[in-house]
């Protein structure tokens, strides 16, 4: 039996804006950078980071490096599926051509480059979320201020601006 006051189950997040835009799409503004599957992005990022750690601590033979190149390319392809076109273009420009069997150092550099890009992406998401929170807080404060002004329109002094608030009995 379900609780009638329980909230409905949350639906999965479909897109996370990385850089908010205030203009209409199609008005000559580039599309906002978005991520369609954040959980998949996090799983791939964790795997790539772990692979980088493993390759730092162990030497690889030719078969291991060949397998790592396959994993690397598959990871990049999977990442490209969950990001917007502009992020996909940025990612493709970052990926070095790993033809044949690369050396261990080439693999480490390629993986470190990918991990760095992912961490930059995460920092961008965090910055956008912080900016959205600050904008929401400012909107809330403005609504709150307007509500206080509407309740007491004859008192133009704002208590936060140095005016003393009137007491209940004065």
C-alpha positions in Angstrom: 0.0 0.0 0.0 1.4 3.4 -0.9 1.4 6.6 1.2 -0.9 9.2 -0.4 1.3 12.0 0.9 4.5 10.5 -0.6 5.9 12.4 -3.5 5.8 10.8 -6.9 9.0 9.0 -8.0 11.5 11.4 -9.6 12.0 11.2 -13.3 15.6 10.9 -14.6 17.4 14.1 -15.5 17.5 14.5 -19.2 19.7 17.6 -19.8 21.9 19.7 -17.6 22.8 23.1 -19.0 26.5 23.9 -18.7 26.3 27.5 -19.8 23.0 29.3 -19.3 21.8 31.5 -22.1 19.2 34.3 -21.6 18.3 34.6 -25.3 15.9 32.8 -27.5 17.5 29.8 -29.4 17.8 30.5 -33.0 18.4 34.2 -32.5 22.0 34.0 -33.7 23.2 32.5 -30.4 25.1 29.3 -30.3 23.2 26.4 -28.6 23.7 25.9 -24.9 26.2 23.2 -23.9 24.1 20.4 -22.5 24.6 16.9 -21.2 21.8 14.5 -21.9 22.9 11.6 -19.6 24.8 12.9 -16.5 25.0 9.5 -14.9 26.6 7.9 -18.0 29.0 10.8 -18.2 30.1 10.3 -14.5 30.5 6.5 -15.1 32.7 7.0 -18.1 34.7 9.7 -16.3 35.3 7.4 -13.4 36.4 4.6 -15.6 38.8 6.8 -17.6 40.3 8.2 -14.4 40.8 4.7 -13.0 42.4 3.5 -16.2 44.8 6.4 -16.1 45.7 5.5 -12.5 46.2 1.8 -13.5 48.5 2.7 -16.5 50.6 4.9 -14.2 51.4 2.0 -11.9 51.9 -0.8 -14.4 53.8 -1.2 -17.6 51.9 -2.5 -20.6 52.8 -4.8 -23.4 51.7 -4.3 -27.0 48.4 -6.2 -26.5 47.6 -4.2 -23.4 48.2 -0.9 -25.2 46.1 -2.1 -28.2 43.2 -2.9 -25.8 43.6 0.4 -24.1 43.4 2.3 -27.4 40.1 0.4 -28.1 38.7 1.3 -24.7 39.9 4.9 -25.1 38.1 5.3 -28.5 35.0 3.6 -27.2 35.0 6.0 -24.2 35.3 9.0 -26.4 32.4 7.7 -28.6 30.2 7.1 -25.6 31.0 10.6 -24.3 30.1 12.1 -27.6 26.7 10.5 -27.4 25.8 12.3 -24.2 26.9 15.8 -24.9 25.7 18.6 -27.2 27.1 19.1 -30.6 29.4 22.0 -29.5 30.9 19.9 -26.7 31.2 16.9 -29.1 33.2 19.1 -31.5 35.4 20.3 -28.7 36.0 16.7 -27.6 36.8 15.5 -31.1 39.3 18.3 -31.5 41.0 17.2 -28.3 41.3 13.5 -29.1 44.7 12.7 -30.5 44.9 10.3 -33.4 46.1 7.0 -31.9 46.9 4.9 -34.9 48.6 1.6 -34.6 50.0 0.7 -31.2 50.9 3.9 -29.2 53.6 4.0 -26.6 52.8 4.0 -22.9 53.6 7.6 -22.7 51.3 8.5 -25.6 48.5 6.6 -23.9 49.0 8.3 -20.6 49.0 11.7 -22.2 45.9 11.0 -24.2 44.1 9.7 -21.1 45.3 12.6 -18.9 44.1 15.0 -21.6 40.6 13.3 -21.6 40.5 13.3 -17.8 41.4 17.0 -17.8 38.7 17.8 -20.3 36.1 15.9 -18.2 37.2 17.7 -15.0 36.9 21.0 -16.9 33.4 20.0 -18.0 32.4 19.2 -14.4 33.8 22.5 -13.2 31.7 24.2 -15.9 28.6 22.4 -14.7 29.4 23.5 -11.1 29.9 27.1 -12.1 26.7 27.1 -14.1 24.8 25.6 -11.2 26.3 28.2 -8.8 25.3 31.0 -11.2 21.8 29.6 -11.4 21.5 29.4 -7.6 22.7 33.0 -7.2 20.2 34.2 -9.8 17.4 32.3 -8.1 18.5 33.7 -4.7 18.4 37.2 -6.2 15.0 36.7 -7.7 13.7 35.3 -4.3 15.1 38.3 -2.4 13.5 40.7 -5.0 10.1 38.9 -4.6 10.5 39.0 -0.9 11.3 42.7 -0.9 8.4 43.4 -3.1 6.1 41.4 -0.9 7.2 43.4 2.2 6.7 46.6 0.3 3.2 45.5 -0.7 2.3 44.7 2.9 3.4 48.1 4.1 3.4 50.6 1.2 3.5 53.7 3.4 6.9 52.7 4.9 9.5 53.3 2.2 12.4 52.5 4.5 13.9 49.1 4.1 15.1 47.6 7.4 18.2 46.3 5.6 19.0 49.9 4.4 19.4 51.2 7.9 15.8 52.2 8.8 14.5 50.8 12.0 11.6 48.3 11.6 8.5 49.3 13.3 7.5 47.3 16.3 4.1 45.7 16.8 3.0 48.2 19.3 4.6 51.4 18.0 
